[in-house]
């Protein structure tokens, strides 16, 4: 029964608080640039996806990394993961969700928490054009939800090259997490997300005149308002509630058919009790849940000679154990 009750993560002395764990890496982690090679592929609906590869020497092992909300392949947590796997001889493909690669996507639609078709297109592209024997999937936050939902939706129909997956800091119940982020203590995160999301909406207004409006967007303070007015209608959902319900990975975790690890910290300021699916993990053959007391949201910081965070170390351990 893959419910991991005793996590190996121990935060550095004085840095265990959830908000500290969440903010510290963004402000203070020194992460060198990664020498990616970019590839652009077209999607079936006429858009494009930018894939950033990190490949040094031959390898039969690949990790595909999906970033979080308003992130990109250039995020410190993505570069940290790519660098850590590089040291172990793996190749990394860090893909950018639509509109997150530095160039606006072509269509009015946007990426969202249920963008599993894009991940599926990337996996198909890799399997078709490359000869990797083992592929591991890694997702952070929103990207973790996409990863887990893809696995659950696919069930036993996965490509055999996909051996395992690891997801960090995932709101497996999107509705409760959205409500959690409305709390006063989390206003710093909401403001940051809404600032960049608002900028993208305004670009869409210019890109598609008459098809979308930014009226009232400056008064929006919550994901219920933003998702209800933009994310849901632009992507075919009737409301924010329908979007959250249909795109949450929680209901399909039971259908995962490959070794999968979800790591959610108990002090993650973004998560609620509904985001710790212990009932699934306690009876599941493949789905593992590890819930350290500390770690914040995509934190899990540690100080090491190689500048490797615990999340990167844990992902490598799990991938090596299942490939």
N, C-alpha and C positions, 0 to 999 in steps of 0.2 A: 504494500500500500504506500504509494509515493507521497505521503504527507511528511515533509521534512520539518520536524518539530524543533530541532536544535540547529539553528543556522550557525555557520562558521564566521559570520561577519561580526567584527568588534570595532566600533568607531574609535578614532583617535581621541585621546583624553581631552575633554572640554569641547568636543565637536559632535556631540550626539544628538542635539536638538534637531527636530525635523526641518525647521526653516533654515537653520545653519547648514545642514547637510544639502538642502536644495539649492541654496544661493552660493555657498562657498566655491564649488567647482566653476560656476559661471564667471565669478569675479576674479578668482585667484589661481585657478589651475593654469600652469604654463604648458601649453600643448603646441609643439612645433607643427608647421604646415605639413600636409601630406601630399606627396607628388602623385596625384590622381591622373589617370588618363580618361578623358570623357568620351562617351559614346551616346549618340542620340538615336532612339528608335521611335518609329511612328506607332500610334495605337489604332485599333480598328475603327474608332469613332472619329478619326481625323486629327487627333491631338498628338502630342509627343511626350516622351519621358527621357530625362537625362540621367544616364548611368555613369557613375564615377568608379573606375577600377583602380585597385592597388595591387599590382602584380610584380613580383620580383623573383625571377627564376621560375622554373617549371613547378607545377603543383597539380595534384589531382583532387585537392580539397578546396572548397569555396565556401565563404560565409556571405550571405546576402543580408545587408543591414537596412532596416527601415527606421527613419528618424521620427521624431515627435512633432506635435503641433507647432507650426511656424518655424520648424527647424530646417536643416538641410544636411547634405553630406559633409559640410564644413563645420558642423557643430563639434565642440570639443569632445563630447561623449562619443560621437561617431568616429572621429579621428583617433581617439584613444582606443576604441575597440579595434579599428582597422590596424593600428600600429601594433597592438598586442598580438593579434592573429598573424601579422606579418612576421613577427619574431619567432613564431612557431612554424613558419613555412607555408601558411595558408594564403590563398588569394582572397581579396575582399571586393565585393560589388556593393557600393553604397549608393542607393538610388534616391533621387529627389522626387518627392511628391509633386504633382502638377502645380506649377507656379512657384516652386521653392528653389529652383536652380539658378536664380538670378535673371530669369526671363519669364515673362507672363505666358501662361499657356494660351492656346489658340481659341479655345471654346469658352462659352459663358459659364459652363459648369466648373466646379472646383473640386479639389480633393476633399475627402472627409473621412471619418472614422471607419467607414465601411468600404473603403476603396480597395477591395480585395481583387477586383478584376485587373487592376494595374499590376499588383504583385504577381498575379497569375500570368500576365503577359510577359513579365520579366523572367519568371522562372521558365516559361516555355521557350523564350528567346535563348536563355542560357543552355538549356538542355538540347535545343536544336543545333546551336552553333558552337558548342564547346564540349569538351570531353572530360568533365569532372566526374569522379567516381562517388564523391560524397559532398552533399550540399547541406549546410546548416543555415537556419533562418534565425535572425536576431531582430527584435523590435523593441523600441523604446516608447513608452507612454501611448499616444495615439497610434504610433507605428507598431507597438506591441499588440494593440487591439486588432489592427489590420492583420497582423501575422497570425494571431490565435484564431480569429474568425475565418481566415483563409483555410487554416488547418481543419477547423471544425466543419466548415462547409464542404471541403473536399473529402473528408472522412477517409475511407480506404482507397480513394481514387488518386492518391498522390503519386507523383513521379517517384520511382524507386530510388533515385539519387538523393532524395530528401531524407536525411537520416535523423535529424533532430531539430529542435527549436528552443530558443531561450527568449523570454520577454521580461522586461523590467518596468515596474511602476505603471501598471496597466489598470485603468478604470474599466473593469469588466462589466460594470453597470453604469452606463453613461449618464443616465438621469440623476442618480444620486450624487455622482461626482460633480455634475454641473451645479447642483444645488449646494454642494460643499464649497465650491469655488465662489459662491455668492457671499460667503461669510466675511465679516469685516477683516478678520486676520489674514484672509487671502486676497485682499484687494490689490496688492502689489502685483500679483500674478495676472489677475484679470485685466488690469490696466495695460500690462505689457502685451498680452495676447490681443486685446481689442485694438491696440494702436496699430499693430502690423496688419491685422485682418481688415481694419478700416481702410488702410492705405491700398490694399488689394481691391477692395470694393470700389474705391474711387477710380482706380485704374480701369476696372471693368465698365464703369459708367462712361469713361472716355472711349473705351474700346468698342462698346456696344451701345451707342447712343439711342435712347428711347426704349431700350429693353430692360434697363435696370436703373434704379434711383438710389441715391445716398441720402435722401431726405430723412432727417431724424436720427441718422447714424451716430452723431456726436452725443446724443442723449442715452445711447445704449450702454448699460453697465453690466449685463449678465449674458451668459451663453444662451439662456432661454430667449432673450430678445434677439441676439445675433443669429442664432441657429434658426429661430422661428421666421426671421425676415429674409435670411440669405441662404445659409447652408441647406436647410430643408427644401425650400421651393426651387432653388437652382439645381438640385440634384434629384428631384422627383418625389420628395416626401411631402405629405400634407401638412405636417407640423413638426415642431421640435420634438415633441413626445414620440411621434411616429418614427422620426429619424433615430432618436436614441434607442427606441425599442428594437428596431430592425437591424441596427448596426452594432449593438453591444455584443461582445464575444461570449459573455457569460452563458447564454442558453445553449451554445453549440460546443462548449468545452468537452462535454461528455462524448462527443463524436470524434475527438482527436484520435488518430491511429498511429502516431509516431511519438517517440520519446520527447517530451516537452516540459520545460521548466518555466514556471512563473515565479518571479521574485518581487514581492510587494512588501515594503517596509511598513511596520505597524504605525510609525509616526509620519507617514507620508501625508502632507497637508491636503493633497488632492483627493484622497480616497476615503471611502466610508466602509463600514462593516460588510456591506454587500459586495465589496470588491476583493474579498478574501474567500474564494470558493473552496473552503475546507471540505465541504460535503462531497464535492466532486473528486478532489484529490484523494480523500480517504478510502475511496472504493475503486479508483481508476487504475488501469494497468499502465497507462502511458503518461498521464498528466501529473506532474509534480508541482507542489506548491511549497515555497520557502518564504517564510515571513519573519525576517529579523526584526528585532525591536527598534533598531535605528536604521537610517539610510536615507530618510527624506524622499523627495521625488527626484529620481535619477541622480542620487548622490552617491552613497556607498563609497565615500572617499577613504583613501588610505595613502600613507606616505611610503614610497618604496624607491629603491635605486633606479628602477626602470620607469618610474612615473606611471605605474600600472595601478589602476583602481581595483577594488575588490570585485566590482561587477564584471570587469574584463577578465580577471582571473577566474571567476566563477563560470563565466560563459565558456572559456577555453576548457576548463575541467569537464564540464558537461558535454561539450562537443567531442572532446577526445574520448570520453567514456562511451559514446554512442556512435562512433564512426569506425 
